[in-house]
Amino acid sequence: MKQRGFDESCEETRQNYRFPLSRGRNRPLRIRLLGGLLVWVTSLYCEPRSGWFRKREDNVPGLHIELAQFGFAKGCSPAMESRVSRQAALCPSLQLAQEELARDGLQMDVKAVARVTYQCGRGMLALRTDELRQWREGKLPVGKEFAGKRISVQMDGGRARIRGDLRPALATAEKTDADGLPIENVPGRSKKRPRQTFDADWREPKLVTIFVHNEHGRMEKESRAVVDGTFLGPDATAELVAMHLHRLGAAQAASITFAADGAPWIWDRIPTIVRLAKLDGVPIHEVLDCCHAAHHISLALAATGDNPQERMPMYREHRTLLRNGQWRRVVEELTELADLNAELTAENEKVRTEIEYLRKHGEAGRLQYPTFRKMGLPLGSGAIESSIRRVINLRLKNNGMFWREEHAEEMLQVRAQVISRRWDERVKEMRRHLCRDGRTGWKWEPQAMSCKT
């Protein structure tokens, strides 16, 4: 702080802030360092000037100008925030993360670990929302990371339990005997009943992974995938895909392959992604995961009612035909088999559904596996299945684990950056963004991305 040019750097930060800031005044605040030491410092705090923008923008924060030069977050040093957030993302629970930090000498309670982790997640989400806003306005710079590379884009959904607000627990009537007296030896009668409870519903977070693949359709070892996800729905996920493709320079890529399972929400939004990301000059390929396609052959054969020993050779034959690109023959033979079992009305409808599934994707050109193999394209969606397991299932889907929706989104973002090995660069970008705009609101209204809209 005593070095020459420090005051000029502080003034430049103040001038470049998104909202006009006052000259400021010194404020005392508590900072926790990486070693666990709590220190009280006095720092120059510049609050937003009163004016017309204060009426339009809610929760406009000020800025500790001097601490912002070093990347300090609210109440903690940058090294401490990064260490705690990474540990919380890697461990299966906040309690275990707190114990591991204590072993390294950083004494914190679980609530402090949660506060720092969610604070970091909100900062990363605010950075993502700002990039999305710039992309919509046509101001987001175009990178060169994907220039000349073969790109694969894969999307899928996971599962996590989101808890609601607390509500009074409904009293349960005690079991009584024939005389109307409570039965004293009922199991659990002496158990203490909670006064409040909450409802927990399963939600499907959408995840996307974008990576560079080689001539064999496999991810290049030295490359790093882009992993991102959200609970805001399929439109928001598709918009994030278009933004990331633009941000990393996919318009100059050698080819882009969309590989996924048969979920309609994915395929309906690919044309809009291509249009918004301006990928008209790039070869686009759509590939239905080969294992998912073969699984629907198995479902169709199972609906015929034959025993597993009889239908297994037929399944292997049709699976080989499908992998060799003869999907029309598979559809014809399954249709003939369905006609022979026409008397089984309910099961016959299941067979027709699976046949229509294969026909739809075959006519869309997503079952040309020999051609895809010659072009060196990935034939499966194993990358996104692995990302779902590592990012969501191993951290957000443990037994008895419930999340607030905002905390689940924040943890999903932190975990995704750690797993994709892009933590350091995203943290630096987040700190630069918070020096320009201290708002941490990250929710946005996604635009309609389905081609049917």
N, C-alpha and C positions, 0 to 999 in steps of 0.2 A: 504493500500500500504506500510505502514511502518512495517507491521508484518513480523516476521521471515519466510523465505521461499517464499516470494512473488517473489523475483528476480529469484529464481530457477524455480518457476512455469511459469514465463514469458519465460525463456529460453527453458523449455520443450515444451511449445506451439510453439515457433519459430522452434525448431528442428523437431516437428511432423507435420509441415505444409506440404501440398501436394507438394509445390514447394520450392526450397531453397530460404531463405530470407536473406537479408543483416542485418548487425548489427543495422541499423536504425539510425534515427535522430529525434529530437523533432520537432513536428509540432503543431501549434495552430489550434484549431477547435472549432466550436460552438455546444453545446449540449443543447437540450431542455429536462427539467425534467418533471416529472409527474404533478407537480403543475403548469406547464406553464412557469417556470422561465428559461430564456436563460442564460447560463454561457459559458464563454470562458475558455478552459483548454488547457494545453500543454501536449501532449501525445507522447510516443515513437512510431513512425511509421516505420515499416520495409517493404521496398519494395522488390519485387523479384529481385534476382541477374540476371545480364545480362548473357546470355548463350544460348545454343542450344535450350532450351525449350521455350525461349521467341519468337523464330521464328515459332515454331510449335503451340503454344497455344496463341490465341488472347485474349485480355482483361483479362490478369491474374492480379488480384488485390493484393495489399499488405495487411498489417494487422496492426491495432493499438494494439500492443501486450498488453499493460497495460489495456486498456479498454475492450479488449476481455476477460479478466479474470472475468469480471462482467457481460458479456453478452450484452454489449452496441452495438446497431445497428448504422447505419450511421446517425449521427446527432440527436440521441434521446436515452434516457435511456431505458432499457428493460421494465420497468413498463409502461412507456409512450407508447412504441410501442404496447404492449399487450392491453392496455386500448383503444387506438384509433382504432386499428384493429378490436377488438371485437365489439366496438360500431358501426363502419362502416358496419360490417357484419350483425348486428342485426337490424339496422335501414333500412327503405326502400330506403333511398337515402343518399348521402354524405352530402347534405345540412342539412338534419334533424340530422344526426350524429354530424355535427359541432355545431348545436344549442344545442344538449344535452350535449356535452362536455363543451360548454360555461356555461351552467347552473351549472356544477360541478366545475367551476373555471379554466378550461383549455381553454384559448383563442387561437384559431387557425383559419386560413382561410380554405376555402374548398380545395384549392389546397394542402395545407400542410397535411390535413386529407387524401386526395387521395394519396399523395406521400408516407406517412408512411404505409398506408394500402397495397398499391401495393408492397412496399418494403418487407413487411412481407410475402405477398403471394409469391413473387419470392423466398424468402428464403425457404418457405415450399415446393415449387415446386422443388427447387434445391435439397433439402433433398430427395424428392421422386425419382428424377432422379438418384441420387447417390445410393439409395437403389436398384433401378432397374438395375443399372450397376453392383453392387455387386452380385445381384441375377443371372444375366446372366453369370458372371464369377465363380459362385459357392462359393462365399465368404460371402453371407448374412447369419447371424446367424439365427438359427431356434428357435422360441419362443415356449412357452407352454400354451399360452392363450386358444387355441382351443383343447388342448389334452383331449380326453375322452368326448367331448361335441358333441351335435347334431348341425350341422351348416347348415344354409340356405344362399344361394347365389342368389341374384336377380338383374337383369339388365334391364334397359330401357332407353329411350331417352326423352329429353325435347325439349324446343324451346327457342331461344333467338335471338335477332337481332344484327348482327355484322355490324358495319359501315366501309365504305371504306375510301380512301384518299379524301381530298378536291379537287374539280375540279371547273372550272368556270361555273357559272349558265347560262343556255341558256336563252337568252332574248325571252320573249313572245310578239308577236305582239299585239298591241292594237286593239280593235274592232272598226271598222269604219262603217259609214252609207253608203247610196247609192251614195253619192257624194265623198266618200273616206276620209271624215273628221273624226277624233277621236270622239267617243261618250263620252261626259264628265260625264254623270251620270251613267256610268257602275259601279256596286258594286266592290269595291276593287281597283279602278283605282288609288287612291291616296296612296295605300299601298306601303311602301318601299320594294323594291325587293332586296334580298341578292345577293351579287356578287359571292359568292362561295356556293357550296352545296356538298353533298356526297350521295352515294348510300348505302342503308341498306338492307341486305339480311338476311333471316331467316336461322339460323343454328341449328343443333340438337346436343346439348351436351349429351354425354352418361354418365349415372350415374350408380353406383353399390353400393349396400348395403349388407354387410355380418354380420350376427348376430347369436346368440345362441338361439335356441328355445327349449321349454320344450316338455313333452310327449304329449301335446295337439296341437302341431304345432304352438304355439304362442311364441313371443319373451319373454325371461326371464326378469323379471322386474329389477333385479339388474345388468344385463349385459349392455354393451355399444356396439352399432353397429359400424362397420367400414364403413364410407361413403366416397366415392371418385368418381371423375369424370374428364372428359377431353373433349376438342373440337377436339382432334386429330384423332377421328374416331373409328370404332369398333375394329380394330386390337389392337390399343393402350389400349382400355378399357379391352379387354380380357387379354392382357399381364399384366395389373395392377392387375386384379383379381388373376391370377396365382402367381404373386409376393406376394400379401397380404396373400394368403392362405399358401404359404411357410413361410413367415415371422412370422405368428402367430401360426404355428404348426398344420395346418390342416391335415398333413399326419398322425397324431395320433388321429384324431377325430373319434367319434363313427359312424357318417354318415354325408354325405354332400348332400343337396338337392338343385337342381337348379330349381327354380320356376320363370316363366316369361310368357309373352304373346306369340303370334305366330310369332314374328319377326324372320325371317330366320337368320339374322346376329348373333343372340344369340345362337341358337341351333347348327349352323355350327361350332362354336368355342369351344364348351364344351369339345369335345374329346382332342383337343390340350391343353386346360387348365388343364385337368386331367393329361395329359402326362407330361407337363412341371412342374407342381407343385408336381409331383411324388406321386399321390394319388391312385396308383394302388391297394393298400391293403385296401382302405377305401370303404365301400358301397356307391355307387353313385346312386341318384334317380333324374329323370327328371319329372317335374310336369308342365303341362299346366294349367295356371290360369283358374279355373272353371268358373268364370264370363265371361272371354273372350270366352271360348268354347261355353257357353250358348248363348252369343251374336251372334255367327255365326249361331246358329240354328234359331234365330230370323231373321237374314238377309236372310237365305235360304227361310223361310216361307214368308217373305215380298216380295221376288222376284216372288212368285207364283201368285201374283195379288189379293189374297183374301183380304177382308176388315178386319180391326183389330179385330172386334168382333168375327169373325169366326175363325181366326187363333190364338187368345190368348189361348183358351183351349188346342189346339194342341201344342202350344209352351210350356205350363206348363207341359203337359204330357211328351214331349221329354226332357225337362230339367230335370225332375225327373228321367227318364231313364238314362240320361247321368250321373247324380250324383250317380246313383246306379251301374255304370260301364258297362251299356249295350249300349255302343257306336255303336256296330255293328248293333243292331236293329234300332238305330236312323238313321244310314247311309242307311240301307235298305229301311226304310219307306220314307225317304226324296228322295231316288232314284226313288221309285215308284211314288211319287208325282210329281217328275220332268218329268217322262215319260208320265204322264197324261196331262201335260202342254207342251208337245213337240212342239206344234204349235207356242208358244211364244218363238221365237228363241233367242232374246236378253236376255230376262229374264231367259230363261232356262240355258243360259251360266252362269249367276250369281249363279243360284242354284247349277250347277255342280261344280263351283269354291268352294262354301262353303262346299259341300259334300266332295270334295277332301281334303279340309283343315282338316276336322274332321277325315277322313280316314288316312291321313298321320300321324297325331299326335297319333291316336289310335294304329296304327301298330307300332309306335315307343315306345309304352308303357307309354305314358304321360297322359292317361285318365283313369287310374286304381284308381279311387277315393275311392272306398271302401277299397282297399288294403292300400292306402296311409293313410286313416283315422285310420285304425287299427294300423299302424306303428307309428302314432303320427307325421305325416309330414304335413307341411303347404300345403293347397290346393289352395291358392291364392297368388297373388303378391301385396297384399295391402301395404306391407312395402316399396317397391320401389316406388309405386304410391305416398305414403305419403312423401317419401324423395324428389321426383321430385317436389312436391308442396312446401315443406318447404325450400328446398335448392335453387331451380331454379326459380320457378314461383313467389315466394314472394320476390325475391331479384333481379333477372336478367331479369324478363319478365314484368316489369311494363309498363304502357302506355307511349309512347313517349320516351322510354329508349333505347339508342343505345350504343354499347360497341366496343372498340377496342378489337381485338381477344386476345391479350396478357393480357389486363386488365380483360377481362371476365374470362380467365383461372385463374388468380390470385384471383379474388373475389370468384370464384367457390370453390377454395381450402380453402380459409379462412372461407367461410360460412359453408362448409362441416365439418371442424374441430370443429366449434362452435356448430353446430346442433348435432353432434355425441358425444359431451361432452368429446372429446379427446384433447381439446385445450392445456391444461397445459403440457401434456407429449410430444405433438408434438412440442411445442415451445421450450422446453428444448432440445429435440433432434435436432431441427433446429440450435440452438445456438452452440451446440457442433459440429455440422457439419461445420458451418461457421468458427469455430476456426481452423478446419483442412483444409478447402478448401473454400476460399472466393468467388469463382465463383458462379454467380447466373443464368447462362444459364440453362434452364430446358427442352428445346425441345429435342426430340430424334426421331429416325426413328424406328417405331415399326416393328417387324417381322411379317411375314404372319402367321395368327392364324387360318384361315378357313381350315377345313378338306378337302375342295375341291381344295385347292391350292397345 
